[in-house]
């Protein structure tokens, strides 16, 4: 009985870690996509408005 409990615990742990890995992998994919699109911005020197320190946005 005791061995079975340990085995069951390990199997549950294994499933949890699999799920965790999937979640981490998904969020990593989202982040890399975000960073790629950001690099895309800089490649063409199109700066998002909040990065401007002068011009029509004025010096804050």
C-alpha positions in Angstrom: 0.0 0.0 0.0 2.7 2.4 0.9 4.7 1.7 -2.3 1.6 2.3 -4.3 1.0 5.7 -2.6 4.5 6.8 -3.4 4.1 5.6 -7.0 0.8 7.5 -7.4 2.4 10.6 -5.9 5.3 10.4 -8.4 2.9 9.9 -11.3 0.9 13.0 -10.2 4.1 15.0 -9.9 5.1 13.9 -13.4 1.8 15.1 -14.8 2.1 18.4 -13.0 5.6 19.0 -14.3 4.4 18.2 -17.8 1.6 20.7 -17.5 4.0 23.3 -16.1 6.4 22.7 -19.0 3.6 23.3 -21.5 2.6 26.5 -19.8 6.2 27.7 -19.6 6.8 26.8 -23.3 3.6 28.6 -24.3 4.5 31.8 -22.5 8.1 31.6 -23.8 6.7 31.4 -27.4 4.5 34.4 -26.7 7.4 36.4 -25.3 9.8 35.5 -28.2 7.0 36.5 -30.6 6.7 39.8 -28.7 10.4 40.4 -28.8 10.6 39.6 -32.5 7.9 42.1 -33.3 9.7 44.7 -31.2 13.0 44.0 -33.1 11.0 44.4 -36.2 10.1 47.9 -35.1 13.7 48.9 -34.5 14.9 47.4 -37.8 12.9 50.0 -39.8 13.6 52.7 -37.3 10.0 53.2 -36.5 10.0 54.2 -32.9 7.0 53.8 -30.6 5.8 57.2 -29.4 6.9 56.7 -25.8 10.6 56.4 -26.9 10.6 59.9 -28.4 12.2 62.5 -26.2 11.8 65.4 -28.5 9.7 66.5 -31.4 5.9 66.8 -31.2 5.8 64.9 -27.9 8.0 67.5 -26.3 10.6 67.0 -23.6 9.1 65.6 -20.4 
